[in-house]
Amino acid sequence: MNYYWLNQRSSDDSNYDDDIGRVYHYRGNTPGAHQLEEGDLVVYYQPSEYVLFGAGRVRKIAREKSRVGSDSDTITNYYAHIENYVHFEPEILLKGVGESTLKDEISFLKGKEGLRGVPQHSIHEMNQQDYERVLEVAGVDINTITNPHEER
């Protein structure tokens, strides 16, 4: 099992068939596209709002080939089906008034001015400690995502 940071554009400015918390759509040419696997844990980040807003687990990944334009080139679309999605209440603000100090704790953001370390590509692998820290700040027990039917 690996851990990923997913950049999620708002539905208004996206060219993808996302269903937040249910399906994450990406293309085969997306950096990290071939790393994401079933069982991996993810956190969602919305770059336009600077917020981490949810987490879940990849249940399955469906693939679909489609033609590009009028030529014979094809691209592969991937659809990561998410299970056990938890929306963060409140969302974790990483920039602006009331921002969380979390950005000073995440390894790829720590020590970087502003949000320079935020991944520009859609899928970014993160370490387990960073993932667990995000959930801790969000007030989410990791078992809610990994073993939702287990009694606590």
Summary of the structure (lengths in Angstrom):
residues: 152
radius of gyration: 15.8
end to end distance: 22.0
largest distance: 55.1
contacts: 417
relative contact order: 0.22
helix: 14%
strand: 38%
